[in-house]
């Protein structure tokens, strides 16, 4: 006797991705820490292996690692990229003069920094009067530790009135968390494009090339946080359960996007930051030539209005950790290197309280 399993069913045509809008023309994959895969040209990713002897379309396979090769699988972060030209094809590095506005060494032996015994706060910087792009407009306000020790953080502000055009930047000191204050940031990375508006944050990990354009004209940012020797992660929820605070599905990562440009870019400058120093590097092709990629070491953004706030419904204020969007571990167990918090509007119903 033969039975039929045929039935009427409807299947998804692809995995979920966001839709574009007037304010944000790009689409994104959703999730935090996922191992994504994306192809700008279908069929580019190799089947069953990462580094074939010959990649499709004569592309070059490269791996970028955010952790050591032998890091535990749960902590391991890496991505494979398939690009038109190898990233090592360039004209070498030239050290640039020291920038007095940038700092990455906050140890007591550094005479350029001082320890403040009080609380510090600052607003967004003014828009510059001369042509200044995102990287040129970054100024360090505070920090701790030292980037060469792979331990610490730096707090910057930025103000810019010009797009980076044929410039790219790669930070080999730490991960950057960028907070736009007014005006959107159109950020192109090796993994694709992200549009960040005020009210959103963007994280670009160490070693990833990017450039910033200003679609709304001049822009300034409340802050840009840089962490050394760690990566941002979601805080543990504990008794809150499986949901709450920043939900994993609300984080958005780009899809593959590449430029076709093999002409000499004499005006193209790539800034390479390592050990707090800037280096200049010229190359004869665009760095944004990744046709496909897969992995979990990928830039992402998050809309802060999606944060699920929690609090007490009886008495007393909860500890400020309930406002934590992202955290980064320090070398001391149970002690964060940095926490990024949001104090968004919420109902407060506690009795006999401040």
FENBEL-V616978 format. One record per residue. RES is the residue in three letters. OMEGA is omega in degrees with one decimal (999 if undefined). NEAR is the number of other C-alpha atoms within 8 Angstrom. D_FIRST is the distance of its C-alpha to the first C-alpha in Angstrom with 1 decimal. Layout:
res:RES omega:OMEGA near:NEAR d_first:D_FIRST
res:RES omega:OMEGA near:NEAR d_first:D_FIRST
This chain:
res:UNK omega:-178.5 near:2 d_first:0.0
res:UNK omega:176.9 near:3 d_first:3.8
res:UNK omega:-179.0 near:4 d_first:6.6
res:UNK omega:176.9 near:4 d_first:10.1
res:UNK omega:-178.0 near:4 d_first:13.2
res:UNK omega:176.7 near:4 d_first:15.6
res:UNK omega:178.1 near:4 d_first:18.5
res:UNK omega:-178.9 near:4 d_first:22.2
res:UNK omega:179.1 near:4 d_first:24.3
res:UNK omega:-178.3 near:4 d_first:27.8
res:UNK omega:175.3 near:4 d_first:29.0
res:UNK omega:179.9 near:5 d_first:32.6
res:UNK omega:-179.1 near:4 d_first:34.0
res:UNK omega:174.6 near:4 d_first:36.3
res:UNK omega:-176.8 near:5 d_first:37.7
res:UNK omega:170.8 near:6 d_first:40.2
res:UNK omega:-178.9 near:8 d_first:43.8
res:UNK omega:175.9 near:8 d_first:46.8
res:UNK omega:-178.7 near:7 d_first:48.1
res:UNK omega:179.8 near:8 d_first:51.6
res:UNK omega:179.0 near:7 d_first:54.5
res:UNK omega:-178.9 near:5 d_first:58.1
res:UNK omega:-177.7 near:4 d_first:59.5
res:UNK omega:-174.7 near:7 d_first:56.9
res:UNK omega:-174.4 near:8 d_first:55.5
res:UNK omega:174.2 near:11 d_first:53.2
res:UNK omega:-173.6 near:10 d_first:49.7
res:UNK omega:166.8 near:11 d_first:48.7
res:UNK omega:-173.3 near:12 d_first:46.0
res:UNK omega:178.2 near:13 d_first:46.1
res:UNK omega:179.6 near:11 d_first:46.3
res:UNK omega:178.8 near:8 d_first:48.8
res:UNK omega:179.9 near:6 d_first:48.6
res:UNK omega:167.1 near:7 d_first:45.2
res:UNK omega:-178.3 near:7 d_first:44.4
res:UNK omega:169.7 near:8 d_first:44.3
res:UNK omega:-176.8 near:8 d_first:43.6
res:UNK omega:179.8 near:9 d_first:45.1
res:UNK omega:171.5 near:13 d_first:45.6
res:UNK omega:173.8 near:10 d_first:48.1
res:UNK omega:-176.9 near:7 d_first:46.7
res:UNK omega:177.9 near:6 d_first:42.8
res:UNK omega:-177.1 near:6 d_first:41.7
res:UNK omega:-177.0 near:11 d_first:45.0
res:UNK omega:-179.7 near:10 d_first:43.7
res:UNK omega:-178.3 near:11 d_first:43.0
res:UNK omega:171.6 near:5 d_first:39.5
res:UNK omega:176.4 near:4 d_first:39.1
res:UNK omega:-177.0 near:6 d_first:42.9
res:UNK omega:-169.7 near:8 d_first:46.0
res:UNK omega:179.7 near:8 d_first:48.8
res:UNK omega:179.6 near:8 d_first:47.7
res:UNK omega:177.4 near:4 d_first:50.5
res:UNK omega:178.9 near:6 d_first:50.2
res:UNK omega:178.1 near:12 d_first:49.0
res:UNK omega:-179.1 near:8 d_first:47.6
res:UNK omega:179.8 near:5 d_first:50.4
res:UNK omega:177.3 near:7 d_first:52.9
res:UNK omega:179.2 near:11 d_first:52.9
res:UNK omega:178.5 near:11 d_first:54.4
res:UNK omega:176.9 near:12 d_first:52.5
res:UNK omega:175.8 near:10 d_first:54.5
res:UNK omega:172.8 near:8 d_first:53.8
res:UNK omega:-175.4 near:10 d_first:55.8
res:UNK omega:175.0 near:10 d_first:55.9
res:UNK omega:177.1 near:10 d_first:56.9
res:UNK omega:176.1 near:9 d_first:56.8
res:UNK omega:178.0 near:7 d_first:57.4
res:UNK omega:-172.6 near:6 d_first:54.7
res:UNK omega:175.7 near:5 d_first:54.4
res:UNK omega:177.9 near:8 d_first:54.3
res:UNK omega:-174.7 near:6 d_first:51.5
res:UNK omega:-179.0 near:5 d_first:48.2
res:UNK omega:-177.9 near:4 d_first:48.4
res:UNK omega:-171.6 near:7 d_first:51.9
res:UNK omega:178.9 near:12 d_first:51.4
res:UNK omega:178.9 near:10 d_first:52.1
res:UNK omega:175.5 near:12 d_first:51.8
res:UNK omega:173.2 near:13 d_first:50.7
res:UNK omega:180.0 near:12 d_first:50.1
res:UNK omega:179.8 near:14 d_first:51.7
res:UNK omega:-167.6 near:15 d_first:51.3
res:UNK omega:-175.7 near:13 d_first:54.6
res:UNK omega:179.4 near:10 d_first:56.6
res:UNK omega:178.1 near:9 d_first:59.6
res:UNK omega:-178.7 near:8 d_first:60.1
res:UNK omega:179.9 near:6 d_first:61.8
res:UNK omega:179.3 near:4 d_first:64.4
res:UNK omega:178.9 near:7 d_first:65.8
res:UNK omega:-174.3 near:9 d_first:68.9
res:UNK omega:179.0 near:7 d_first:72.7
res:UNK omega:-175.3 near:6 d_first:73.2
res:UNK omega:176.8 near:8 d_first:74.4
res:UNK omega:178.9 near:7 d_first:77.8
res:UNK omega:177.4 near:8 d_first:78.9
res:UNK omega:176.9 near:8 d_first:80.0
res:UNK omega:180.0 near:5 d_first:83.0
res:UNK omega:178.7 near:6 d_first:82.4
res:UNK omega:-176.7 near:5 d_first:81.2
res:UNK omega:-178.8 near:5 d_first:83.3
res:UNK omega:-178.5 near:7 d_first:80.8
res:UNK omega:178.9 near:9 d_first:77.9
res:UNK omega:177.2 near:9 d_first:77.8
res:UNK omega:178.5 near:12 d_first:75.4
res:UNK omega:-177.2 near:10 d_first:77.7
res:UNK omega:177.9 near:11 d_first:78.6
res:UNK omega:-178.6 near:8 d_first:80.1
res:UNK omega:-179.7 near:7 d_first:83.7
res:UNK omega:179.2 near:4 d_first:85.0
res:UNK omega:-176.9 near:8 d_first:84.3
res:UNK omega:-178.7 near:6 d_first:87.5
res:UNK omega:179.2 near:4 d_first:85.9
res:UNK omega:178.4 near:7 d_first:83.9
res:UNK omega:-179.0 near:6 d_first:85.2
res:UNK omega:178.6 near:4 d_first:83.8
res:UNK omega:178.4 near:5 d_first:83.8
res:UNK omega:-177.5 near:4 d_first:84.4
res:UNK omega:177.1 near:4 d_first:83.3
res:UNK omega:-179.4 near:5 d_first:80.3
res:UNK omega:175.3 near:4 d_first:79.9
res:UNK omega:179.8 near:4 d_first:78.4
res:UNK omega:178.2 near:4 d_first:78.6
res:UNK omega:178.2 near:5 d_first:77.4
res:UNK omega:-179.3 near:12 d_first:76.0
res:UNK omega:177.9 near:10 d_first:78.5
res:UNK omega:176.2 near:6 d_first:80.3
res:UNK omega:-177.7 near:10 d_first:79.1
res:UNK omega:-179.5 near:9 d_first:81.0
res:UNK omega:178.1 near:4 d_first:83.8
res:UNK omega:-178.4 near:4 d_first:83.0
res:UNK omega:-175.9 near:8 d_first:79.8
res:UNK omega:177.2 near:11 d_first:77.6
res:UNK omega:-173.4 near:13 d_first:73.9
res:UNK omega:-177.2 near:13 d_first:71.6
res:UNK omega:179.3 near:7 d_first:72.4
res:UNK omega:-174.8 near:7 d_first:76.2
res:UNK omega:179.9 near:10 d_first:76.1
res:UNK omega:177.0 near:12 d_first:74.7
res:UNK omega:-179.7 near:9 d_first:77.3
res:UNK omega:-179.5 near:11 d_first:76.8
res:UNK omega:-175.8 near:8 d_first:77.9
res:UNK omega:178.0 near:7 d_first:77.0
res:UNK omega:175.8 near:10 d_first:75.0
res:UNK omega:178.0 near:10 d_first:74.9
res:UNK omega:-175.9 near:12 d_first:74.3
res:UNK omega:-177.9 near:14 d_first:74.3
res:UNK omega:-178.6 near:16 d_first:71.7
res:UNK omega:176.3 near:8 d_first:72.7
res:UNK omega:-177.1 near:7 d_first:71.9
res:UNK omega:-178.3 near:10 d_first:68.4
res:UNK omega:178.1 near:14 d_first:69.3
res:UNK omega:-179.3 near:13 d_first:70.4
res:UNK omega:174.6 near:16 d_first:70.1
res:UNK omega:177.6 near:14 d_first:72.1
res:UNK omega:-178.4 near:12 d_first:72.4
res:UNK omega:163.2 near:13 d_first:73.3
res:UNK omega:177.7 near:15 d_first:73.9
res:UNK omega:175.2 near:16 d_first:73.6
res:UNK omega:-174.3 near:18 d_first:75.2
res:UNK omega:175.7 near:16 d_first:74.7
res:UNK omega:-179.5 near:13 d_first:75.5
res:UNK omega:175.3 near:12 d_first:74.1
res:UNK omega:-176.6 near:10 d_first:70.7
res:UNK omega:176.9 near:11 d_first:70.3
res:UNK omega:-178.8 near:6 d_first:69.7
res:UNK omega:174.8 near:8 d_first:69.5
res:UNK omega:172.6 near:11 d_first:69.7
res:UNK omega:-178.9 near:13 d_first:67.1
res:UNK omega:173.1 near:12 d_first:67.5
res:UNK omega:-178.7 near:13 d_first:65.9
res:UNK omega:179.0 near:13 d_first:66.8
res:UNK omega:177.0 near:10 d_first:66.5
res:UNK omega:-175.9 near:13 d_first:68.1
res:UNK omega:175.8 near:14 d_first:65.5
res:UNK omega:-179.7 near:14 d_first:62.9
res:UNK omega:172.2 near:12 d_first:64.2
res:UNK omega:-172.6 near:11 d_first:63.3
res:UNK omega:-178.3 near:11 d_first:64.8
res:UNK omega:177.0 near:13 d_first:65.7
res:UNK omega:-179.5 near:18 d_first:66.7
res:UNK omega:172.0 near:11 d_first:69.4
res:UNK omega:-176.5 near:9 d_first:70.1
res:UNK omega:179.4 near:14 d_first:68.6
res:UNK omega:172.8 near:13 d_first:65.2
res:UNK omega:176.2 near:13 d_first:64.6
res:UNK omega:-170.6 near:12 d_first:62.5
res:UNK omega:175.1 near:12 d_first:61.4
res:UNK omega:178.1 near:11 d_first:60.0
res:UNK omega:176.3 near:13 d_first:58.6
res:UNK omega:-177.5 near:13 d_first:57.0
res:UNK omega:-178.2 near:12 d_first:53.6
res:UNK omega:-172.6 near:11 d_first:54.2
res:UNK omega:175.3 near:12 d_first:56.2
res:UNK omega:173.1 near:13 d_first:56.8
res:UNK omega:-177.5 near:11 d_first:58.9
res:UNK omega:178.3 near:13 d_first:60.6
res:UNK omega:171.7 near:10 d_first:62.5
res:UNK omega:-173.6 near:11 d_first:64.8
res:UNK omega:175.0 near:10 d_first:62.7
res:UNK omega:173.3 near:12 d_first:60.3
res:UNK omega:178.1 near:14 d_first:60.7
res:UNK omega:174.8 near:12 d_first:59.7
res:UNK omega:176.1 near:11 d_first:59.3
res:UNK omega:-172.9 near:11 d_first:59.9
res:UNK omega:179.4 near:13 d_first:59.6
res:UNK omega:174.7 near:12 d_first:62.1
res:UNK omega:-177.8 near:9 d_first:62.0
res:UNK omega:179.7 near:10 d_first:60.3
res:UNK omega:176.8 near:11 d_first:62.3
res:UNK omega:171.2 near:11 d_first:62.7
res:UNK omega:-174.7 near:12 d_first:65.1
res:UNK omega:173.2 near:12 d_first:66.0
res:UNK omega:-174.5 near:11 d_first:66.8
res:UNK omega:-177.1 near:14 d_first:68.3
res:UNK omega:-178.8 near:8 d_first:66.8
res:UNK omega:-176.9 near:7 d_first:69.0
res:UNK omega:-174.8 near:8 d_first:72.2
res:UNK omega:-177.2 near:11 d_first:74.0
res:UNK omega:172.3 near:16 d_first:72.1
res:UNK omega:-175.6 near:16 d_first:73.0
res:UNK omega:177.5 near:15 d_first:70.9
res:UNK omega:-178.8 near:12 d_first:71.5
res:UNK omega:169.3 near:12 d_first:70.5
res:UNK omega:-177.0 near:13 d_first:68.6
res:UNK omega:179.4 near:11 d_first:67.7
res:UNK omega:-179.9 near:12 d_first:67.4
res:UNK omega:-177.5 near:15 d_first:66.2
res:UNK omega:172.3 near:13 d_first:66.9
res:UNK omega:179.8 near:10 d_first:64.7
res:UNK omega:175.0 near:12 d_first:61.8
res:UNK omega:175.9 near:9 d_first:59.1
res:UNK omega:175.7 near:8 d_first:58.4
res:UNK omega:179.0 near:7 d_first:55.5
res:UNK omega:177.0 near:8 d_first:54.3
res:UNK omega:175.4 near:8 d_first:56.1
res:UNK omega:-177.5 near:4 d_first:54.2
res:UNK omega:177.8 near:9 d_first:53.3
res:UNK omega:-177.0 near:5 d_first:53.7
res:UNK omega:175.3 near:4 d_first:53.5
res:UNK omega:178.2 near:7 d_first:52.8
res:UNK omega:-173.2 near:7 d_first:49.1
res:UNK omega:-173.4 near:5 d_first:46.7
res:UNK omega:176.6 near:7 d_first:48.4
res:UNK omega:-174.0 near:12 d_first:51.9
res:UNK omega:178.8 near:12 d_first:54.9
res:UNK omega:-179.3 near:10 d_first:53.6
res:UNK omega:-174.3 near:10 d_first:49.9
res:UNK omega:-175.2 near:8 d_first:48.1
res:UNK omega:-177.6 near:8 d_first:46.3
res:UNK omega:174.9 near:11 d_first:49.7
res:UNK omega:-172.8 near:13 d_first:50.9
res:UNK omega:178.8 near:13 d_first:50.6
res:UNK omega:-174.0 near:13 d_first:50.7
res:UNK omega:171.1 near:14 d_first:51.3
res:UNK omega:-175.3 near:13 d_first:49.0
res:UNK omega:179.0 near:13 d_first:50.1
res:UNK omega:-177.1 near:14 d_first:53.0
res:UNK omega:176.0 near:11 d_first:55.4
res:UNK omega:173.7 near:7 d_first:58.6
res:UNK omega:-176.5 near:6 d_first:59.3
res:UNK omega:178.4 near:6 d_first:62.9
res:UNK omega:178.4 near:7 d_first:64.3
res:UNK omega:178.7 near:6 d_first:67.8
res:UNK omega:176.0 near:7 d_first:70.7
res:UNK omega:-177.6 near:11 d_first:71.0
res:UNK omega:179.4 near:7 d_first:74.6
res:UNK omega:-177.3 near:6 d_first:74.7
res:UNK omega:178.3 near:10 d_first:71.6
res:UNK omega:174.7 near:11 d_first:72.4
res:UNK omega:178.5 near:11 d_first:70.0
res:UNK omega:-177.6 near:12 d_first:71.4
res:UNK omega:-177.6 near:12 d_first:70.3
res:UNK omega:177.9 near:13 d_first:71.2
res:UNK omega:-179.2 near:9 d_first:71.5
res:UNK omega:178.8 near:9 d_first:73.7
res:UNK omega:-179.2 near:12 d_first:75.0
res:UNK omega:179.5 near:9 d_first:76.5
res:UNK omega:177.0 near:12 d_first:75.5
res:UNK omega:179.4 near:11 d_first:75.0
res:UNK omega:-179.2 near:12 d_first:74.9
res:UNK omega:176.1 near:13 d_first:72.6
res:UNK omega:176.3 near:13 d_first:72.5
res:UNK omega:-170.6 near:13 d_first:69.6
res:UNK omega:177.7 near:10 d_first:69.0
res:UNK omega:179.9 near:10 d_first:65.5
res:UNK omega:174.1 near:11 d_first:63.7
res:UNK omega:-176.6 near:8 d_first:62.2
res:UNK omega:-175.1 near:10 d_first:59.4
res:UNK omega:179.4 near:13 d_first:57.3
res:UNK omega:-175.9 near:14 d_first:54.1
res:UNK omega:179.9 near:15 d_first:51.2
res:UNK omega:179.4 near:16 d_first:48.5
res:UNK omega:170.3 near:15 d_first:48.3
res:UNK omega:-179.7 near:11 d_first:46.2
res:UNK omega:-179.0 near:13 d_first:47.3
res:UNK omega:176.2 near:11 d_first:48.8
res:UNK omega:-166.2 near:12 d_first:52.5
res:UNK omega:175.5 near:10 d_first:52.7
res:UNK omega:179.6 near:12 d_first:55.2
res:UNK omega:175.1 near:12 d_first:54.3
res:UNK omega:-177.2 near:13 d_first:55.8
res:UNK omega:177.2 near:10 d_first:55.6
res:UNK omega:-171.7 near:11 d_first:56.7
res:UNK omega:178.8 near:9 d_first:58.9
res:UNK omega:178.4 near:6 d_first:58.3
res:UNK omega:-178.3 near:7 d_first:54.7
res:UNK omega:-178.9 near:11 d_first:56.2
res:UNK omega:-176.5 near:8 d_first:55.1
res:UNK omega:175.1 near:10 d_first:58.4
res:UNK omega:180.0 near:8 d_first:58.6
res:UNK omega:179.5 near:8 d_first:61.6
res:UNK omega:175.2 near:11 d_first:63.2
res:UNK omega:178.9 near:7 d_first:63.0
res:UNK omega:-179.6 near:7 d_first:65.7
res:UNK omega:173.3 near:9 d_first:68.7
res:UNK omega:172.1 near:9 d_first:69.7
res:UNK omega:172.6 near:8 d_first:68.5
res:UNK omega:176.2 near:7 d_first:65.7
res:UNK omega:-174.6 near:5 d_first:66.4
res:UNK omega:178.8 near:6 d_first:66.2
res:UNK omega:178.4 near:6 d_first:63.2
res:UNK omega:178.7 near:10 d_first:61.1
res:UNK omega:-173.4 near:11 d_first:62.0
res:UNK omega:175.8 near:13 d_first:60.7
res:UNK omega:-179.8 near:13 d_first:58.6
res:UNK omega:177.5 near:11 d_first:58.7
res:UNK omega:175.6 near:14 d_first:60.2
res:UNK omega:-176.4 near:12 d_first:61.2
res:UNK omega:171.9 near:14 d_first:61.7
res:UNK omega:178.8 near:11 d_first:65.0
res:UNK omega:177.8 near:7 d_first:65.8
res:UNK omega:-178.3 near:7 d_first:66.6
res:UNK omega:177.9 near:6 d_first:63.5
res:UNK omega:-179.1 near:5 d_first:63.0
res:UNK omega:-179.1 near:8 d_first:65.6
res:UNK omega:170.2 near:10 d_first:64.5
res:UNK omega:-179.7 near:12 d_first:66.3
res:UNK omega:171.9 near:10 d_first:65.8
res:UNK omega:173.4 near:10 d_first:64.2
res:UNK omega:-175.3 near:8 d_first:63.7
res:UNK omega:173.0 near:9 d_first:64.0
res:UNK omega:175.2 near:8 d_first:63.8
res:UNK omega:-177.1 near:5 d_first:65.8
res:UNK omega:177.7 near:6 d_first:64.0
res:UNK omega:-178.2 near:4 d_first:64.8
res:UNK omega:176.4 near:5 d_first:63.3
res:UNK omega:175.1 near:4 d_first:64.0
res:UNK omega:-172.9 near:7 d_first:66.4
res:UNK omega:-178.2 near:7 d_first:66.6
res:UNK omega:-178.4 near:11 d_first:68.2
res:UNK omega:175.5 near:7 d_first:71.2
res:UNK omega:-172.7 near:6 d_first:74.6
res:UNK omega:179.4 near:7 d_first:73.9
res:UNK omega:999 near:2 d_first:75.4
